[in-house]
Amino acid sequence: MNQKIVSLTFGALCICGLTFSQVKTSKKDATKAPDKTVSVPIDSISDGNKLDVKDIEPVADSLNAKKIEDLDIAFNIDQKWLDELYGNELFDSIYQSVTDLKYDAVDYPELPTDTLKVRLKKLSAKTPFNIEYNPSLESVIKSYLKHRRNSLERLMSLSDYYFPLFEKELDNYNIPLEIKYLAIVESALKPRAKSRVGATGLWQFMFATGKMYGLNVSSYVDERSDPIKSTEAASKYLAKLYEIFGDWDLALAAYNSGPGNVSKAIRRSGGYENYWNIRPHLPRETAGYLPAFLATMYIFEYAEEHGFKKHRPNFRYMETDTIHVKQMISLDQVSELLELPMEELQFLNPSYKLDIIPFIEGENYTLRLPRHAVGKFVNNEASIYEHVTNEMNKREKPLPQFFDSETKSTYKVRSGDNLGKIARQFNVRVSQLKSWNGLRSNNIRIGQRLSVYKSQPATSTSSTTTNASSSSDSKSTTSNSAKTYKVRSGDSLWSISKKFPGVSMQNIQDWNDISGNNLKVGTTLKISR
């Protein structure tokens, strides 16, 4: 036991001696080379000595070698537009003619270049747009005068209806009145115009942008096609763009391509803010957009000098008025009751997609009528709504399955046809024609075949295919069952048709060769049932 303790003690002493000698050697080495950095770290906590640290010079950041800055003008434009919900572009909607504008010289001796320069200078002086002469603008103006004269003349007649309502809304928002010509470039004054990407209406609003500016779209109504509401929305949008850019030429360019493309063009041009200076950096369709607008403005302002003759329009805006509907009513019902052509009502009420005016609590849907028909509607309002209600209750759904195939006729659409004209020809409603043929709009094409569930059209045509024998039988039955009615004071085609169930106003007109709506007291009318 004692021998073991002695062995352990001797071993421990040997180890301690070895350790002591190593530390001592290290200290000697340290004193020999005081000017060198120690390669073995010294624990400054245990021995109190500080660790020597070599200073390292920082390397210059290559990114700071050149300061990169954005253009202040373009940055501010982007910032303002972000506040207005950036990215809602209105405009994939310009007509192909604007996108494919050619700027080649056009031979049009009737307009010398010197004369054009003088006129453009006068026009520029009275508008806030920079209308400066340049060969590109001259080419567009002369091309329009030479190749688009007929269409421009028709647009001038149509403008007599739309321009007064445009000017009223533009003036409310302090927008230059010349902006009215923009609707010609956008939609050719067609309120139901729809581009391939879905931009709709006179001012070609996309769905999201329309919503942003208060234009609602539902199954029945598309307010982008409402002339007044869409013009108000366009005025608000243009006012915001002018607030951002401070220049009407740039505001129009942004209206077409979006504010982002205009700010990028400003950057690429080196900071220019004139449309003609940034034009090479704009998208192709936008580069042709302002020249098309300015060319249209010039031609309309100098229409008389170029010999344009405006035809009197069917309507003037001031010759129409609106009525708030109190229940759902269709345009073809209004057409029948007020003895107005269906096309007339569609023109005055373009925002109703299915030609039906809905009635919804909290919404104010109106029926626009010629002034001469407003009094007739108001005076007979109760009886009109009663008739509409009764008719709605009788209406069958779906319509086609309740018709026998033997009563089906096929009509081939010809040049000059429209749904209203065909409906009158067959004594049916436009809504029925659309339902039977699965039509979502009023557009039809020449050569298209339409199914009509009626045994005999009101007037025979070479383009209907019906059974000859049934046709002759129908004529003989009509003549055998003919009745007569003597017109009294206060009678109208509508009131007389109501006295004979199954007889429409159009029937009475056809059977008695009456072209208008005026009846003479004492006239004997043939009434066939």
Secondary structure by P-SEA (a helix, b strand, c coil): caaaaaaaaaaaaaaaaaaaaaaaaaaaaaaaccccccccccccccccbbbbbbbbbbcccccccbbbbccaaaaaaaaaaaaaccccccccccccccccccccccccccccaaaaaaaaaaaaaaccccccccaaaaaaaaaaacccaaaaaaaaaaaaacaaaaaaaaaaacccccccccccccccccccccccccccccccccaaaaaaacccccccccccccaaaaaaaaaaaaaaaaaacccaaaaaaaacccaaaaaaaaaaaccccccccccccccccccaaaaaaaaaaaaaaaccccccccccccccccccbbbbbcccccaaaaaaaacccaaaaaaacccccccbbbbbccbbbbbbbcccaaaaaaaaaaaaaaaaaaaaaacccccccccccccbbbbbbcccccaaaaaaaacccaaaaaaaaccccccccccbbbbbcccccccccccccccaaaaaaaaaaaaaabbbbbbcccccaaaaaaacccccaaaaaaaaccccccccccbbbbbcc
